[in-house]
Amino acid sequence: MRVNPSNQHQRGRPIRLSDGRRRHFLFTGAQPALPIYVESIGYNPEQESVDREEGYPCFHWLETVSGEGIIEVAGQSLTLPPHTGILLYPNIKHSYRKGGDEWSTSYITFDGSQAAPMVTSLGFRHSEWFKWEQEASELSGHLHRMLGAIETADDRSGLDASSGLYRFLLLLKKYGQVGSGSSLFQHMERLNPLLAWLDSNYSDPAVGLPEMADQLNVSPRYLNMLFRKAFGMTAYTYLIQLRLSKAKELISGLERKPIMQIAQEVGYRDASHFISVFRKAEGMTPEQFRKLH
């Protein structure tokens, strides 16, 4: 893996270091072999406006170092003062801008075959706004420490950055508080019982849009409206992505299960249909994905 320092990379924004310089590190190379890896990390002392119609392709954490920002996501307008941040799921439409005279931010973007499973296992089932107490310096200073370590070490394998990312997510679980409860993401909170049910029933090939709607006692049309607001996609598209995420876990696992068996375990009666869906979503067959992992 190679770490590329940059001051002008458009996909990420460089925690204020002692000299206040903008930092951005983009990780390139063999990181997809890691189950969860850092794509980029940085600090921006003068955060500019960003508008992403298609969202960002990886998980994206953004936090305020000083000043205040405003982010638009999932039909909500949220403020980001110091000691707050937001975890954005991949491909979720959003935009953000400064809310006053200044706004400095730090961020980390990450991905990997185990990224989604880990994030959901921590209880973060959708994009979410967090706050933490000022005394929680372990969380507030973690990205700062990661940046310092990256600047002084040669992390060619990406293992140190991946370890730091893993630690960050655990600190977020330990210290982060979901702000203002259900008032922020009411439609997301309403979906939580269904999301938990899907985690246990995605392997059933009989599960489709009608069965999902029945779990919340709503119409399929209304369910799709909730999913579009929460995730920017239909309910069935979410189910497909969940099944593919679980499939990637199994494909890259140590057991080396046959693709036909994996297809059945993630809710597909027909292996050829599964392979077709997988290729369309990932740009490669399950076997090709396995060779990379």
C-alpha positions in Angstrom: 0.0 0.0 0.0 1.2 3.5 -0.7 0.1 6.6 1.2 -0.2 9.7 -0.9 -0.1 13.0 1.0 -2.0 15.7 -0.8 -3.2 19.2 -0.1 -5.7 19.5 -2.9 -7.5 16.2 -3.2 -11.2 16.8 -4.1 -12.7 13.6 -2.5 -11.6 14.2 1.0 -10.8 17.1 3.3 -7.8 17.3 5.4 -8.0 17.8 13.4 -5.9 20.8 13.6 -2.2 20.0 14.0 0.2 22.4 15.6 0.8 24.5 12.5 -2.8 24.4 11.3 -1.8 23.1 7.8 -4.3 21.3 5.7 -3.7 17.6 5.6 -4.9 14.9 3.3 -3.7 11.3 2.9 -5.1 9.0 0.3 -4.4 5.3 0.6 -3.8 3.4 -2.6 -2.5 0.0 -3.5 -3.5 -3.4 -1.9 -5.8 -2.2 0.8 -8.9 -4.1 -0.6 -7.3 -7.2 0.8 -8.0 -5.9 4.3 -11.5 -6.6 5.7 -11.8 -2.9 6.6 -9.4 -0.2 5.4 -8.9 3.5 5.4 -9.4 5.1 2.0 -8.5 8.6 3.1 -8.0 10.7 6.2 -7.4 14.4 6.7 -7.9 17.8 8.2 -9.2 21.0 6.5 -8.7 24.3 8.4 -11.0 26.1 6.0 -13.7 23.7 5.0 -15.3 24.7 1.7 -18.8 23.8 0.5 -19.4 20.3 -0.9 -22.4 19.0 -2.8 -22.6 15.3 -3.7 -25.7 14.3 -5.6 -24.5 10.7 -5.8 -23.0 10.7 -2.3 -19.6 9.3 -1.6 -18.6 5.8 -2.6 -17.2 4.8 0.8 -18.3 5.3 4.4 -17.5 8.9 5.3 -17.1 10.4 8.8 -16.9 14.2 9.1 -16.5 16.1 12.4 -16.1 19.7 13.4 -12.8 20.8 14.9 -13.8 24.5 15.2 -16.5 26.8 14.0 -19.8 25.3 12.8 -21.0 23.6 9.7 -24.4 22.7 8.2 -25.1 19.4 6.4 -28.1 18.5 4.4 -28.8 14.8 4.3 -31.9 12.5 4.3 -34.2 15.5 4.0 -32.8 17.1 7.2 -30.6 20.1 7.8 -28.3 19.5 10.7 -25.7 21.7 12.4 -22.2 20.5 13.2 -20.7 22.5 16.1 -17.5 21.3 17.9 -17.8 17.9 19.5 -20.2 16.7 16.8 -19.8 14.6 13.7 -21.8 12.6 11.2 -21.3 9.1 9.8 -22.5 8.9 6.2 -23.3 5.7 4.5 -22.0 5.2 1.0 -23.8 6.7 -2.0 -26.2 8.8 0.2 -26.9 12.2 -1.3 -25.6 15.0 0.9 -24.1 18.5 0.9 -22.4 20.6 3.6 -21.2 24.2 4.0 -19.9 26.4 6.8 -22.5 27.9 9.1 -20.6 31.0 10.1 -17.3 32.8 9.5 -15.2 29.7 9.8 -15.4 25.9 9.8 -12.5 23.5 10.2 -13.1 19.8 9.9 -11.4 16.4 10.1 -12.6 13.3 8.3 -11.9 9.7 7.5 -13.4 7.6 4.7 -13.2 3.8 4.8 -14.4 0.7 3.0 -13.8 -3.1 2.9 -15.7 -6.4 2.8 -16.3 -6.2 6.6 -16.9 -2.4 6.8 -20.7 -2.6 6.5 -21.0 -5.6 8.8 -18.9 -3.9 11.5 -20.7 -0.6 11.3 -24.1 -2.3 11.6 -22.9 -4.6 14.4 -22.1 -1.4 16.4 -25.7 -0.3 16.0 -25.1 2.3 13.2 -27.6 1.0 10.7 -27.9 4.2 8.7 -26.3 7.7 8.4 -26.3 9.2 11.8 -25.4 12.4 13.6 -23.3 12.1 16.9 -22.3 14.4 19.7 -19.9 13.7 22.6 -18.8 15.4 25.8 -15.9 17.8 25.7 -14.1 15.5 28.2 -14.1 12.6 25.8 -10.7 13.6 24.5 -9.9 10.0 23.6 -12.5 10.3 20.8 -11.9 14.0 19.9 -8.1 13.5 19.5 -8.1 10.1 17.8 -8.0 11.3 14.2 -5.3 13.8 15.2 -3.2 10.9 16.5 -3.8 8.9 13.4 -2.7 11.7 11.2 0.4 12.2 13.3 1.2 8.5 13.1 0.7 8.4 9.3 3.0 11.4 8.8 5.9 9.8 10.8 5.5 6.1 9.8 5.8 4.1 6.6 2.5 2.0 6.8 2.9 0.2 3.5 0.5 -2.6 4.4 -2.2 -0.3 5.7 -2.5 -2.4 8.9 -1.7 0.5 11.2 -4.3 2.8 9.6 -6.8 -0.1 9.6 -6.1 -0.7 13.3 -6.6 3.0 14.0 -9.9 3.0 12.1 -11.1 0.0 14.1 -10.2 1.8 17.3 -12.0 4.9 16.1 -15.3 3.1 15.5 -15.1 1.5 18.9 -14.5 4.9 20.5 -17.5 6.3 18.6 -19.6 3.5 20.0 -18.3 4.2 23.5 -18.6 8.0 23.6 -20.9 9.0 20.8 -24.4 10.0 21.5 -27.1 10.1 18.8 -28.3 13.7 18.8 -31.9 14.6 19.6 -33.1 11.0 19.3 -35.7 10.2 16.7 -36.4 13.9 15.8 -33.3 13.9 13.5 -34.0 10.8 11.4 -37.5 9.9 12.2 -38.0 7.8 9.1 -34.7 6.0 9.8 -35.7 5.2 13.3 -39.0 3.9 12.2 -37.2 1.5 9.9 -35.0 0.0 12.6 -37.3 -2.9 13.6 -37.4 -3.9 9.9 -33.7 -3.6 9.5 -33.1 -5.8 12.5 -35.6 -8.3 11.0 -33.9 -8.3 7.7 -30.5 -9.0 9.4 -32.1 -12.3 10.6 -34.2 -13.1 7.5 -32.3 -12.0 4.5 -31.4 -15.6 3.7 -35.0 -16.5 3.1 -35.6 -16.3 -0.7 -39.4 -15.7 0.0 -38.6 -12.3 1.5 -39.5 -9.5 -0.9 -41.2 -6.1 -0.8 -44.6 -7.3 0.4 -43.1 -9.2 3.3 -41.0 -6.2 4.3 -44.0 -3.9 4.2 -45.9 -6.3 6.4 -43.3 -6.1 9.1 -44.1 -2.4 9.6 -47.8 -2.7 8.7 -47.4 -0.2 5.9 -48.0 -0.3 2.2 -45.2 -1.2 -0.2 -45.4 2.2 -1.7 -45.1 3.9 1.7 -42.2 1.6 2.6 -40.3 2.6 -0.5 -40.9 6.3 0.4 -39.3 5.7 3.8 -36.3 3.9 2.3 -35.8 6.6 -0.3 -35.7 9.2 2.4 -33.4 7.2 4.6 -31.1 5.6 2.1 -31.8 7.1 -1.3 -33.0 3.7 -2.7 -36.0 1.5 -2.7 -36.6 -1.1 0.0 -35.9 -4.0 -2.4 -32.6 -2.4 -3.5 -31.6 -2.2 0.1 -32.4 -5.9 0.5 -30.3 -6.7 -2.5 -27.4 -4.7 -1.2 -27.7 -6.4 2.2 -27.6 -9.9 0.6 -24.6 -8.9 -1.5 -22.8 -7.6 1.6 -23.4 -10.9 3.4 -22.3 -12.7 0.3 -19.0 -10.8 0.2 -18.4 -11.8 3.8 -18.8 -15.4 3.0 -16.9 -15.3 -0.3 -13.9 -13.8 1.5 -14.2 -16.0 4.5 -11.8 -18.8 5.4 -14.2 -21.6 4.8 -14.1 -21.1 1.0 -17.7 -22.2 0.6 -18.9 -23.0 -3.0 -20.6 -20.1 -4.7 -23.8 -22.1 -5.2 -24.0 -22.7 -1.4 -23.3 -19.0 -0.7 -26.0 -18.0 -3.1 -28.5 -20.1 -1.2 -27.3 -18.8 2.2 -28.0 -15.2 1.1 -31.4 -15.7 -0.3 -31.0 -16.8 -3.9 -32.6 -19.9 -5.2 -30.6 -19.9 -8.4 -26.9 -19.5 -8.4 -26.8 -18.1 -12.0 -29.2 -15.3 -10.9 -27.0 -14.6 -7.9 -23.8 -14.4 -10.1 -25.6 -12.1 -12.5 -26.7 -9.7 -9.7 -23.2 -9.8 -8.1 -21.5 -9.0 -11.4 -23.8 -6.1 -12.1 -23.2 -4.6 -8.7 -19.5 -5.3 -8.3 -18.2 -5.4 -11.8 -16.8 -8.9 -11.4 -18.0 -12.4 -10.7 -18.0 -13.9 -7.2 -15.0 -16.1 -8.1 -13.1 -13.0 -9.3 -13.9 -11.2 -6.1 -12.7 -14.2 -4.1 -9.3 -14.1 -5.8 -8.9 -10.5 -4.8 -9.6 -11.3 -1.2 
